Amino acid sequence: MMIKFVIIKYIVTAAVVVLVSEFAKANDKLGGLVAALPLVTVLTLIWLYVEQQPMSKIANHAYYTFWYVIPTLPMFLLFPYLLPKFGFWPTLLTCIAMTLVIFYVYALVLKGFGIDLL
């Protein structure tokens, strides 16, 4: 039974990613809108609930997701700016590196306010 459930989780989760990419191919704005929806987080919350995880674990996941999303947002502005200049892979790697640096600084700042992300 457990293996069936894990397979269902993979299929549903993969279907969401494929659906988002198909929307993005058909329409830039619609693809962006669907990608911006917290579908992965919602699915994760559902999977945690279905797997009978403690409510505190589910709540913590939502809480930390909020704080982790904020430092990723600059990437979405930098990526379209750098892409025509450097190409896909260098732009992606630059954005990942930038996000890691921003996240680290962000976590240090929030630690001063009692929010521990690291």
Residue frames relative to the residue before (quaternion, step in Angstrom):
aa qw qx qy qz dx dy dz
M 1.0000 0.0000 0.0000 0.0000 0.00 0.00 0.00
M 0.6606 0.5188 -0.3125 0.4436 3.61 0.92 -0.90
I 0.6513 0.5085 -0.3278 0.4579 3.60 0.94 -0.80
K 0.6161 0.5372 -0.3433 0.4625 3.61 1.01 -0.73
F 0.6588 0.5133 -0.3084 0.4554 3.56 0.94 -0.91
V 0.6473 0.5058 -0.3206 0.4716 3.59 0.94 -0.86
I 0.6405 0.5118 -0.3276 0.4695 3.61 0.96 -0.78
I 0.6368 0.5128 -0.3250 0.4753 3.60 0.98 -0.82
K 0.6290 0.5337 -0.3356 0.4548 3.60 0.97 -0.82
Y 0.6639 0.5008 -0.3034 0.4651 3.57 0.91 -0.91
I 0.6704 0.5053 -0.3057 0.4492 3.58 0.87 -0.91
V 0.6794 0.4798 -0.2976 0.4687 3.60 0.83 -0.94
T 0.6725 0.4965 -0.2991 0.4602 3.58 0.89 -0.93
A 0.6516 0.4980 -0.3108 0.4804 3.60 0.96 -0.83
A 0.6268 0.5440 -0.3372 0.4444 3.58 1.00 -0.78
V 0.6220 0.5322 -0.3415 0.4618 3.59 1.02 -0.73
V 0.6632 0.4947 -0.3091 0.4689 3.61 0.89 -0.89
V 0.6551 0.4962 -0.3128 0.4762 3.59 0.93 -0.85
L 0.6361 0.5362 -0.3267 0.4484 3.58 0.95 -0.85
V 0.6511 0.5072 -0.3125 0.4703 3.58 0.92 -0.89
S 0.6830 0.4775 -0.3050 0.4610 3.60 0.86 -0.88
E 0.6342 0.5174 -0.3352 0.4665 3.61 1.05 -0.65
F 0.6221 0.5135 -0.3344 0.4874 3.59 1.03 -0.75
A 0.6586 0.5187 -0.3099 0.4485 3.58 0.95 -0.89
K 0.6399 0.5152 -0.3300 0.4650 3.60 1.02 -0.71
A 0.7040 0.4808 -0.2653 0.4503 3.57 0.98 -0.86
N 0.8075 -0.0406 0.0915 0.5813 3.58 0.96 -0.87
D 0.4575 -0.7198 0.4522 0.2609 3.59 -0.57 1.16
K 0.7004 0.4731 -0.2798 0.4554 3.57 0.82 -1.00
L 0.6657 0.4890 -0.3047 0.4742 3.57 0.90 -0.88
G 0.6347 0.5307 -0.3205 0.4613 3.58 1.00 -0.81
G 0.6593 0.5034 -0.2964 0.4733 3.56 0.99 -0.86
L 0.6423 0.5259 -0.3172 0.4586 3.55 0.99 -0.86
V 0.6891 0.4680 -0.2861 0.4735 3.58 0.82 -0.99
A 0.6500 0.5099 -0.3223 0.4622 3.60 1.00 -0.78
A 0.6579 0.5217 -0.3102 0.4459 3.59 1.08 -0.68
L 0.5461 0.5933 -0.4106 0.4256 3.57 1.18 -0.39
P 0.4573 -0.7057 0.4630 0.2803 3.59 -0.93 0.76
L 0.0317 0.8585 -0.5105 0.0378 3.57 0.83 1.02
V 0.6564 0.5004 -0.3220 0.4638 3.58 0.92 -0.84
T 0.6532 0.5053 -0.3148 0.4678 3.57 0.96 -0.83
V 0.6476 0.5077 -0.3236 0.4671 3.59 0.91 -0.85
L 0.6516 0.5014 -0.3170 0.4728 3.59 0.93 -0.84
T 0.6451 0.5196 -0.3207 0.4593 3.57 0.96 -0.84
L 0.6448 0.5096 -0.3224 0.4698 3.58 0.94 -0.84
I 0.6417 0.5129 -0.3180 0.4732 3.57 1.00 -0.83
W 0.6698 0.4939 -0.3116 0.4586 3.60 0.86 -0.95
L 0.6402 0.5174 -0.3327 0.4601 3.61 0.95 -0.79
Y 0.6627 0.5044 -0.3001 0.4652 3.57 0.97 -0.87
V 0.6665 0.5022 -0.2990 0.4628 3.57 0.88 -0.97
E 0.6980 0.4425 -0.2630 0.4978 3.57 1.09 -0.72
Q 0.4548 -0.7438 0.3956 0.2889 3.56 1.34 0.35
Q 0.2090 0.7635 -0.5690 0.2229 3.54 0.91 0.97
P 0.6118 -0.5606 0.3919 0.3972 3.60 -1.10 0.52
M 0.5978 -0.5825 0.4156 0.3615 3.57 -1.10 0.74
S 0.6127 0.5541 -0.3572 0.4357 3.60 1.05 -0.68
K 0.6403 0.5148 -0.3249 0.4685 3.61 1.03 -0.73
I 0.6483 0.5062 -0.3097 0.4771 3.58 0.99 -0.86
A 0.6608 0.4995 -0.3018 0.4721 3.59 0.92 -0.89
N 0.6466 0.5183 -0.3183 0.4604 3.60 0.95 -0.83
H 0.6192 0.5393 -0.3518 0.4493 3.57 1.00 -0.76
A 0.6694 0.4865 -0.3010 0.4739 3.59 0.88 -0.91
Y 0.6454 0.5358 -0.3146 0.4444 3.59 0.96 -0.90
Y 0.7220 0.4319 -0.2588 0.4745 3.61 0.75 -0.99
T 0.5776 0.5709 -0.3825 0.4405 3.60 1.09 -0.59
F 0.6104 0.5512 -0.3468 0.4508 3.58 0.99 -0.82
W 0.7230 0.4483 -0.2580 0.4579 3.58 0.73 -1.04
Y 0.6789 0.4930 -0.2986 0.4548 3.62 1.03 -0.67
V 0.5959 0.5772 -0.3702 0.4180 3.63 1.12 -0.50
I 0.6201 0.6090 -0.3491 0.3503 3.58 0.89 -0.94
P 0.7392 0.4036 -0.2804 0.4605 3.69 0.71 -0.84
T 0.5980 0.5564 -0.3807 0.4334 3.61 1.21 -0.08
L 0.5325 0.6857 -0.3899 0.3070 3.60 1.16 -0.48
P 0.6301 0.5390 -0.3732 0.4161 3.68 0.87 -0.69
M 0.5563 0.6176 -0.3924 0.3940 3.60 1.12 -0.57
F 0.6780 0.5151 -0.2978 0.4316 3.57 0.97 -0.82
L 0.6420 0.4623 -0.3281 0.5161 3.59 1.25 -0.23
L 0.6773 0.4999 -0.2898 0.4554 3.57 1.00 -0.84
F 0.6137 0.5983 -0.3519 0.3762 3.60 0.94 -0.85
P 0.7241 0.4149 -0.2901 0.4684 3.67 0.65 -0.91
Y 0.6057 0.5494 -0.3535 0.4542 3.61 1.17 -0.48
L 0.7443 0.4204 -0.2247 0.4678 3.60 0.88 -0.95
L 0.5499 0.6748 -0.3856 0.3060 3.59 1.06 -0.72
P 0.7227 0.4150 -0.2927 0.4688 3.67 0.70 -0.85
K 0.6520 0.5327 -0.3137 0.4391 3.59 1.17 -0.49
F 0.8380 0.2220 -0.0595 0.4949 3.58 0.91 -0.93
G 0.5143 -0.6267 0.4382 0.3882 3.61 1.18 -0.30
F 0.7364 -0.4888 0.2705 0.3816 3.51 -1.33 0.35
W 0.7507 0.4332 -0.2569 0.4275 3.61 0.51 -1.14
P 0.6650 0.4720 -0.3357 0.4715 3.65 0.82 -0.76
T 0.6344 0.5248 -0.3266 0.4641 3.58 1.03 -0.76
L 0.6575 0.5092 -0.3112 0.4599 3.58 0.90 -0.91
L 0.6755 0.4893 -0.2950 0.4661 3.59 0.87 -0.92
T 0.6327 0.5228 -0.3243 0.4703 3.59 1.02 -0.79
C 0.6739 0.4947 -0.2950 0.4627 3.58 0.92 -0.89
I 0.6272 0.5177 -0.3377 0.4739 3.59 1.02 -0.73
A 0.6608 0.5007 -0.3062 0.4679 3.59 0.90 -0.94
M 0.6545 0.5136 -0.3086 0.4611 3.57 0.93 -0.92
T 0.6503 0.5184 -0.3151 0.4573 3.57 0.95 -0.85
L 0.6416 0.5206 -0.3227 0.4617 3.59 0.99 -0.79
V 0.6533 0.4997 -0.3106 0.4766 3.59 0.97 -0.85
I 0.6567 0.5005 -0.3094 0.4718 3.58 0.88 -0.94
F 0.6482 0.5218 -0.3270 0.4479 3.57 0.92 -0.86
Y 0.6569 0.5178 -0.3194 0.4454 3.58 0.89 -0.90
V 0.6692 0.4809 -0.2943 0.4840 3.60 0.90 -0.94
Y 0.6309 0.5442 -0.3105 0.4576 3.56 0.98 -0.90
A 0.6648 0.5006 -0.2978 0.4678 3.58 0.93 -0.93
L 0.6373 0.5197 -0.3289 0.4642 3.59 1.02 -0.77
V 0.6516 0.5085 -0.3112 0.4690 3.58 0.97 -0.86
L 0.6942 0.4810 -0.2861 0.4526 3.59 0.85 -0.95
K 0.5604 0.5980 -0.3899 0.4199 3.57 1.13 -0.57
G 0.6227 0.5505 -0.3241 0.4519 3.58 1.11 -0.69
F 0.7026 0.4110 -0.2457 0.5263 3.57 1.28 -0.39
G 0.6123 -0.5975 0.3342 0.3956 3.56 1.29 0.29
I 0.5751 0.5456 -0.3982 0.4616 3.61 1.22 0.30
D 0.1398 -0.8265 0.5448 0.0232 3.55 -0.40 1.28
L 0.0686 -0.8329 0.5490 -0.0094 3.57 -0.38 1.27
L 0.7029 0.4376 -0.2791 0.4863 3.59 1.16 -0.31
